């Protein structure tokens, strides 16, 4: 293996270890007597030190060794793990991350500096039981990006290998017969479909990979904001295409930052309202109709409707006259919108939610805000396709052009009556007892407002974000 390949493998594995250690340290801050987590973080630090020493990265190995000494002492029961210890270990982790970034960019560690020596001295003081200062940690602006490597289960590779061998056999059969038997073409079609499924499986990763770095983000941002908060998650085993997963990292981090900056109240305020002093931010995931539904909720103060209305009026937006609470809440997605009175490190720039909506819509998804009936907290719901690699679609044509409609959004293909009833100047169709507006595709796709309103014989019932409508193309393939 070439040196460049070894270095790339090291950088990829190092980032995975950093993420694992970070998550374990945040957990240990809350549960300092969790011996299993302590053993896991110790093993990860020890392995990292050994790899760094083997590759000649002595500065990295030195910091890992100093951190390992402290963890070893705690593991042996000679010290009790405190929040100060966790802060010191996280500072060491951040420094090692910075060093690996320098290695990736320059190929080497560079020269040691005063901060590195100071950190090692503080770790040594912690081991001796002496006083030490905890370095301040600033929340990272961006969520951790994934590495270029993709871990795939062995059974997927076995299936791909077997299918490729079968396809070679099928190809040879085709080449040696004058007229292709129907059985061969059918078999080849089945093999192709199975191969396609296995390739798509190889791209799938658990959605929890998108939020692995967020417990640390919550910890640091809560400390900076003067509040107490923790992150809870559910549905992390839901599988998602790697490309979509990578594109979800920043929107998730935006929503979590927003929950801490605008939602979670100080502990004293929460207790006075009958709440627990610690706020809870919850991320949950589930698969539904070819999409991933992600919910980000907090139990904080909720949206300040009066502040939103005042800000919308100050911006001169035409939506300021909206009277329904939901319409008012939707204004928080406007470009440049922020109710913060001043700009801080974590809020006030008016780019968060507009950026979230833009990023989610760019991958064919949607994001909305829901208002809990209790009035407490805020809930954001993101809906994104499970994969961007390949999407089953229904092909239709209208006015001589062909279009594809995502199959996951097509609820039903119906035979339309010769004459459609009208209501409010619009054709309607009763689908399962519910009246739906029926649009001829030229109405939707044509640039001219006076597009033709004729309808085809067959109609598509299309659903998206809980809204249904009928479309009548000229032809369905």
N, C-alpha and C positions, 0 to 999 in steps of 0.2 A: 504493500500500500504506500502511495506517495505521501510525503510529509504534509503537503497541502490537504490531502484527504484526512490524515490523522488530526490535523489542526481543526478542520471543519467538524469532524466528529466530536472532538473535545468541546468545541464551542456550543454545539447543539446539546450535548449531554450536560454541560455545565449549566446552561439556562434551565434545563429541566430540573436539575438538582436545586438551583436557586429558588425556583418556584415551589418545589416541595418543601425546602427548609423554611421558606418564608411563611407558607401556610401553617406548618407545624409550630413555628414560633408564635404566631398570632393565636393559635389554639392554646398553646402552653401559657400564654399570658392570662388567659381566662381559666385554664385548668392546670395549674402548675404541678399537680400531683399525678398527672397522666403519665405513668411510667412507659406505656407503649409509645406514645408520641415522643417522649424524651429519648427513648432508645432509637427511634427512627431518625430523628434529627442528628443524633450523635453519629450513627452509621453513615448518614449522608455526608456530614462534615468530614468524617474520617476518609471516606472514599474520595471525596474531592481533594483533600490534602495529598493523598497518595498519587492521584493522577497528575496533579500540578507538579509534584516533585519529580515524577517520571519524565515529564515533558520539559523540565528545567525552568518552570515558572516559579522561582523561589519566593518572589514577593507574595504571590497568591498563596503559596503553600504556607508562608509565614503567618499570614492572617488566619488561614484556616486552622493552623496548628494552635494559635492562641485561643481561637474560639472553641476548638476541641478540648483544650485544657479546662476551660470553664464548664463546658458541658459534662466532661468526665467527672469533675468534682461534684456537680449537682447530682449526677447519676449515682455516684457512690454514697450519697447521703451526707456529704460533708458541708454542703451549702443548700440553702433553700432558694429556689428560683423566684426572683422578684421582677416586677415591671421594669425596674432599672436595668436588670440583667438582660431582659428581652430587648429593651431599647439599644443597649450596647451591642448585642448580637445582630440586631437588624442593621445597625450602622456598619458593622463589619461586612454584612451581606451586601449592602449598597456599595461599599468600596470595592468588593470583589467583582460586582457587576460592572462597575466603571472600568476596572482593569481588563476584564474580558472584552469589553467594547473597544478598548485601546488595542488589545491584541488582534481583534478582528480587523481593525482599520489599519494598523501599522505592522502587524506581525510579531510584535514584542511587547513586553510590559512597560518599557520606558524606565525613567529614573524614579527612585523612591523620593517621597516628599515628607515634610514635617507632619502632616495630618496622619499619614500612615503610621509613623513611629509613635505618635501620640495615641492612636487607637490601640496599638499593640500594648503600650504601657498601661492603658486603662483596663484592658482585658486582664493583664497580669495583676493589676491592683485588685480587681474583682476576685481573682483566684485566691489572693492572699487575705481577702476579707477586709481590705482597706477601702477608704472613701475614693470614689471616682466620679467624674462628671459624665453625664449621658449626652452624647452629641445630639443636636436637634436633627430631625429628619423631615424633609420637605416632601409632601405628596407628589408623586410623579404625575406629570401632565397627561401622559399617554399610557394606555393600557399596554401590557407586555405583548409584543408581537410574537407570532409563532416562528419556529425555526423552519428551515427549508426541508427538513426531514419529515417523513410521514411514516408512522408506525402502522403496520398492517398485520392482521392476524395470519398465522401460518395456514389455516384452513382455506383462506381466500387465495393464497398463492397456489396451494395444491389444486384447488378447483380451476384456477386459470390455466395451470399447466395441463390438466386433464382435458379441459375443453379445447385448448389449442391443438393438442394431439388429435382429438376427434375431428376437428375442422380440417386438419391436414389429410386425414383419411377420406373425409367427405369430398375434399377437393380432388384427390386422386381418382375417386370414383367418377366424378363429373368429367375429368379429362379423358377417361378411357371408355366412355360410352357415347355412341353417335347421337342418340336422343336421350335426354335426361329423364329418368323415371320420376314420376310424381313423388314417390317415397323419398328419393334422394333430396329433392328440393325442400320437401317438408322437414326432413331431418336437419338439413343445413339451416333452415329458418329457425328451428328450435335451438340449435347450437348457438346461432348468432344472438338470439334473445338471452340465452343463459349466460353467454360471455359478457354481454352488455350489463346484465344484472350484477355479475361478479366484479366487473370493473368499477361499477358505481359503488358497490359495497366496499371496495378498497379505498375509496375516498372518504368514507364515513368515519367520523370521530365523535366521541361523547361531547355534548354541548357544555359540560362542566369545564372543558378546556378553555372556554371563552371567559370564564369568571374565576379562574384559579388565583389571579393576582388581586382580586377585589377585596378579600378580607383584610389584606394589608392596607389597601387604599382607604377602606372604611376606618381602620384603626388610626392611621396618620391624620386623615382629614377631620375626624371627630375630635382628636386632640387639638388640632389647629383651630377648630371652631369653638372649642370649649364645651363640647357636649359628649355624651356617652352613647355609643351605638354599636350594634353588632350586625353581622350579615348572616342570614339563614337562607338555605337553598333547598330546592326540591326538583326532581326530574332530571338530575344531571346526567343520567345514563341515556337519555334520549339521543339518538344518533342523528348527525347533521353533516352535510357535505363540508369538507375542509375549507373550501373557498368561502362559503357562506359564514362558517364559524369565524374565520379571520376577520370578515367584514363586520361582525357583530361586536367585536371587542370594544371599539371606541364608543358606539352608542350605549352599550351597557355601562361603561365607565362614566359617561356623561350623566346618565340617569341616576347613578349612585351618588355622584358628586352633587347633583341637584337636590337629592333627598336630604343630604347632610346640610347643604347651604341654606335651603329654604324650608325643610320639613321638620327635622328632629329638633325639639326644644331643649334648653338646658335642663339638667336633672331636677333642679328645684321647681321649675315651672311645671314639669311633667308630674311631679309628686303632688303639687298643689291642685292639679286637675284630676287626681285619682289614678294616674298612670304609673307604671314602673319607671324608675329613674333612667333606665337605659332604653334608648329607642331601638326599634327592630326594623331592618330593611330586608325584605324577602324577595328573592328571585326564584321563580318557578318556571318550568318548561314542560311542554307536552306536544305530541304530534297530533295533527288533525287535518285530514283531507289533503295530504301532500304538502302541508305547511308545518312550520314550527311556530307555536304560540308561546311567547315569552312574556311573563308578567313581572313587573318591578313595582313593588308596593312598599310604603312606609307607614308607620303608625304615628306620624307627626301631626303638625298643626293643620295640615291640609292647605288648599289653595286660598289665598287671600283675595276673595272676589272683588272687594271694594278697591283694593290696590290695582288689580288687573284692569278694572273698568276705568280707573283714573289714568293709568298708564296708556291705555288704548286711546282715551280721549286726548291725552297730551301728544300722542303720536299722530293724531288727526286721521286715524284709520276709520274707514266707513263702517267697519264692524262694531264700532263703539256703541251703536244704537241697539245691538242685539240684546234681547231681554231674557232669553232662556239661560239658565246656569251653564248648560253644556256648551252653548254657543260662546258664552263668555270664557269658559275654561279653554276652549280650542284656540283662543287668541294667543296663548302662551307659545304657540309654535310659529308666530310671526317673526320675520327677520328682524333682528336687533331688539327684540322685546325682552325687558328685564324689569322686575319690580324692586330690585335691590337699590338701596339709597346711595351706595358707594361701591366702587370697584375694589375687590379684595383678591387674594390669591386663589380663591375658590369660587367666586361668583361676581356677577355684576356687569359682565361684558356683553350679555345679550346674544351669545352665539350658541349656547348649549342645545336648546330644544329645536331650534331651527336646523342646526347641524344634524341632530339625531333624525329628524324627519327626512332631510335630504339624503342622508346615507342609507336609511332604510328603504326609501322609495327608489333609490338608484339600483337596488337589487330586487326590485319587483315586490317589495313588501309595503306594509302600512304600519303606522303607529298612532295611537289615540290615547286620550286621558279619560279616566272614568272617575266619577264622583261617588265615593262611598255614601251609603244611606245615613250612616252615623254622623257624617260630617268631618270625622277625624281621618287624617292620612290622605294620601294620594296614590292612585293606581295607574300605571302606564302599561298598555298592552301593545306588544309588537308582534306582527304576523309576517313571517318571511318564508319563502320556498325552501324545502328541505335540500334542494340541490339546484345549482345553476348549470351543471354539466349537460343535462338532458332533461327536457320537460315534455311529457306526452301532451299532445294538442289535438284539437278538432280543426280540420281544414275546411274553410268555407270560401265561397266566392261571391262577389257582388260587383256589379258594374264592370265586369271583365277583369277584376283584380282578385287575388287570393290572399286570405288572411288566416292566421293561426290563433285560436283561442285556447288558453291553457285548459286541459281536460279536467283538472282539479276544480275549476270554477264552473264547469258545465254540470248543472244538476240533472238536466233531462233534455232529450230531443223529442219534440212533440209535433204531432200533425195539427196544423192550424186550420180552423174552419174557413170556408170560402170567403165569408164576410165577417170581419171582426167588429164587435161593438165598440162604441166610442164613448169616452167620458172626458169632459174638460178639453175637448179638441184633440184627444190622444187615443190611438188604438189601444185596446186592452184585451187581455186574455185571462180567463179564469183557470188558474193552475192550482189544483188541489183545494179548490174553493176560495182561493185568494186572488183578487184582481191584480194583474201585473201590467205595467205599461209595455207595449210592444213597439220596438223601433225597427224600421228598415235600416240596414247597415249604412246606406248612404247618408242617412240622417246623422249618424254618429261620426262617420269617417270623412265625409265630404267637407270641404272648406266653406262652401256656400250655405247660407242659412236656409235657403228655400230648396234644399235637396229633396229628391223624390221620396214619397211616402208609401210607395207600393210595397207589398210584402210578398215573400215567397210562400211556398206551400208548407215548408217545415220551419219550425222555430226552435231556438235554443233558449232554455231557461238558464241564465247565468247568475251565480251568486258570488258576492265579494263583500267581506266585512259586514255580514248580516243583512245586506241589501240585495234584493233579487229583481231581475228585469228580464224581459223577453227580447230576443233579437231575431229578425227574419231575413236571413241571407237569400240570395238567388239560388244557391246550391250548396249542399253539404256533401263532402267527399267521405 
